[in-house]
Amino acid sequence: MRARVAAAWNKWRELSGVISDRKMPRKLKVKLYNTIIRSVFLYGAEVWTMGKEEERILEVTEIRMLRRIKGGTLRERERSTDIRRELGVSDINEKVKEIRMRWCTNVKRREERHPAKVAMESIVPGRRPRGRPKKRWRDNVKEHMSHFGVRPEEALERETWRRKTRAANPGRGLLRRAYRSTFCRCILSQVICPGLAAAPAWFPDLTCDHRTLTML
């Protein structure tokens, strides 16, 4: 967990030229966070076994980043839910649950002899030692099923499972759906185009002449 937090902050520093620029639209900063920084942050989250402490680390790290994007301070004493609602970002712990449940249903749809399915459904013989046992990945999945209100047999129905376990962003999307993965290459490379002119019609908040686009 600590390694993923460090990797996310390293990626944040790489993009700080855009995120820290007050001239850049907030929507673009949130999009960079969702598509690049959070992807680095949650790499491998499918197989994480998390307790309360790990959830707290994710929560604190994300709110620090979102507060910097929003431009607020701790003195304002603004709730985390209000910050997420204003920026249109879902709770990172809910996103981890969605990722873990998506991986679970992918494994359950595999053939019976697939190594991942054998490992997930296997039961180790013997007795556990005295005391409270350590939380397992299987325990997280069981908690998530109760949280989302799904049953194990529904894992074979891909669309139903995905619809019930989806962690939707609060409010409306920040960018038009047709262009949600489209960015100006000069922005991603942290090079501001000279001669800022009228923005393209489909992206009124981006004032840039550069029409070369790239798909992430």
C-alpha positions in Angstrom: 0.0 0.0 0.0 2.8 2.4 0.9 4.5 1.7 -2.4 1.3 2.5 -4.4 0.9 5.8 -2.5 4.5 6.8 -3.3 4.0 5.9 -6.9 0.8 8.0 -7.1 2.6 11.0 -5.6 5.5 10.6 -8.0 3.0 10.7 -10.9 1.4 13.7 -9.3 4.7 15.5 -9.3 5.3 14.7 -12.9 2.0 16.4 -13.8 2.3 19.2 -11.3 3.1 21.6 -14.2 -0.5 21.2 -15.3 -2.3 20.5 -12.0 -0.7 23.4 -10.2 -1.3 25.9 -13.0 -4.2 28.1 -12.1 -4.9 28.9 -15.7 -5.7 25.3 -16.5 -9.5 24.4 -16.2 -10.5 22.3 -13.2 -12.2 19.8 -15.4 -8.9 19.0 -17.1 -7.2 18.5 -13.8 -9.8 16.1 -12.5 -9.6 14.2 -15.8 -5.9 13.8 -15.4 -6.4 12.6 -11.9 -9.0 10.0 -12.8 -7.2 8.6 -15.9 -3.5 8.8 -14.9 -2.9 9.4 -11.2 -5.7 7.2 -9.9 -4.8 4.4 -12.4 -1.3 4.4 -11.0 -2.6 4.5 -7.4 -5.0 1.5 -7.8 -2.6 -0.7 -9.9 -3.1 -4.3 -8.7 -6.1 -3.4 -6.5 -7.9 -6.5 -7.7 -6.0 -8.7 -5.4 -5.5 -6.4 -2.4 -6.7 -7.5 1.0 -7.7 -4.4 2.9 -8.6 -3.5 6.4 -9.7 -0.3 8.1 -6.1 1.1 8.2 -5.6 0.5 4.4 -8.9 2.2 3.6 -7.9 5.2 5.8 -4.6 5.5 3.9 -6.4 5.6 0.5 -9.0 8.0 1.8 -6.5 10.5 3.3 -4.2 10.4 0.2 -7.0 11.0 -2.3 -8.6 13.8 -0.3 -5.2 15.6 -0.1 -4.9 15.4 -3.9 -8.5 16.5 -4.5 -8.2 19.4 -2.1 -5.2 20.6 -4.0 -7.0 20.4 -7.3 -10.0 22.3 -5.8 -7.7 24.9 -4.3 -9.0 24.7 -0.8 -7.2 24.4 2.6 -7.8 22.4 5.8 -8.9 25.6 7.5 -12.1 25.7 5.5 -13.1 22.5 7.2 -15.0 21.2 4.2 -16.3 17.6 4.2 -14.7 15.0 2.0 -18.1 14.2 0.5 -18.6 17.8 -0.5 -15.2 18.0 -2.2 -15.9 14.8 -4.2 -19.4 16.0 -5.2 -18.1 19.3 -6.4 -15.3 17.7 -8.5 -17.4 14.7 -9.6 -15.1 12.0 -8.3 -16.3 8.8 -6.7 -15.0 7.5 -3.3 -11.7 5.7 -3.9 -12.6 2.9 -1.5 -15.8 2.3 -3.5 -13.7 2.2 -6.6 -11.5 -0.5 -5.1 -14.6 -2.5 -4.3 -15.8 -2.2 -7.9 -12.4 -3.3 -9.2 -12.2 -6.3 -6.8 -15.7 -7.4 -7.7 -15.0 -7.1 -11.4 -12.0 -9.3 -11.0 -14.0 -11.8 -8.9 -16.6 -12.3 -11.6 -13.9 -12.6 -14.3 -12.4 -15.5 -12.3 -15.7 -17.1 -11.7 -16.5 -17.2 -15.4 -13.2 -19.1 -16.1 -13.1 -22.8 -16.8 -13.0 -25.1 -13.7 -9.3 -26.0 -14.1 -8.0 -22.4 -14.5 -5.3 -21.7 -11.9 -6.9 -18.5 -10.7 -10.2 -20.2 -10.2 -8.7 -23.2 -8.5 -6.7 -20.9 -6.1 -9.8 -18.8 -5.3 -12.1 -21.7 -4.5 -9.6 -23.9 -2.8 -9.8 -24.6 0.9 -6.6 -25.1 2.9 -7.0 -28.2 5.3 -6.2 -27.9 9.0 -7.2 -25.6 11.8 -6.5 -21.9 12.3 -4.4 -20.8 15.3 -6.0 -19.2 18.3 -6.9 -15.6 18.2 -8.5 -13.4 15.6 -7.6 -14.6 12.1 -6.1 -12.2 9.5 -8.5 -10.9 6.9 -8.4 -12.7 3.6 -9.2 -11.5 0.1 -12.2 -13.8 0.2 -13.5 -12.0 3.3 -13.3 -8.7 1.4 -15.4 -10.2 -1.4 -18.0 -11.5 0.9 -18.3 -8.1 2.6 -18.6 -6.4 -0.9 -21.4 -8.8 -2.0 -23.4 -7.8 1.1 -22.6 -4.1 0.5 -23.8 -4.2 -3.2 -26.6 -6.7 -2.6 -25.4 -9.3 -5.1 -25.3 -13.1 -4.9 -22.5 -15.4 -6.1 -24.6 -17.0 -8.8 -25.1 -13.6 -10.4 -21.4 -13.5 -11.3 -22.2 -15.4 -14.5 -24.4 -12.5 -15.6 -21.8 -10.0 -16.6 -23.9 -6.9 -17.3 -26.1 -7.4 -14.2 -23.1 -7.8 -12.0 -21.3 -4.8 -13.4 -24.4 -2.6 -13.1 -24.9 -3.5 -9.5 -21.3 -3.1 -8.4 -20.5 0.1 -10.3 -19.1 3.0 -8.3 -20.6 5.9 -10.2 -19.2 9.4 -10.0 -21.4 11.8 -8.1 -23.3 14.3 -10.3 -22.9 14.7 -14.1 -19.7 13.8 -15.9 -17.1 16.6 -16.2 -16.5 16.0 -19.9 -18.7 14.9 -22.8 -18.8 11.2 -23.1 -17.7 11.1 -26.7 -14.5 12.9 -25.9 -13.8 11.6 -22.4 -10.5 10.0 -23.5 -9.4 12.8 -25.8 -6.7 15.3 -24.7 -4.5 17.9 -26.3 -1.0 16.4 -26.7 0.7 19.6 -25.8 -1.2 19.7 -22.4 -0.2 16.1 -21.5 3.4 16.9 -22.3 3.2 20.0 -20.1 4.0 22.3 -23.0 1.6 25.3 -23.3 0.8 26.2 -26.9 1.8 29.7 -27.9 -0.9 32.1 -29.0 -3.9 31.0 -27.0 -7.0 31.4 -29.2 -10.6 30.3 -29.2 -11.1 26.8 -27.9 -12.6 24.0 -30.1 -16.4 24.0 -29.9 -16.6 20.6 -28.2 -14.3 21.7 -25.3 -15.2 25.2 -24.4 -12.9 25.3 -21.3 -9.7 24.5 -23.2 -8.2 27.5 -24.9 -5.6 26.1 -27.2 -4.8 26.3 -30.9 -3.2 22.9 -31.0 -5.7 20.5 -32.8 -3.4 17.4 -32.6 -5.3 15.0 -30.4 -4.3 11.7 -28.9 -6.3 8.9 -27.4 -5.1 7.5 -24.1 
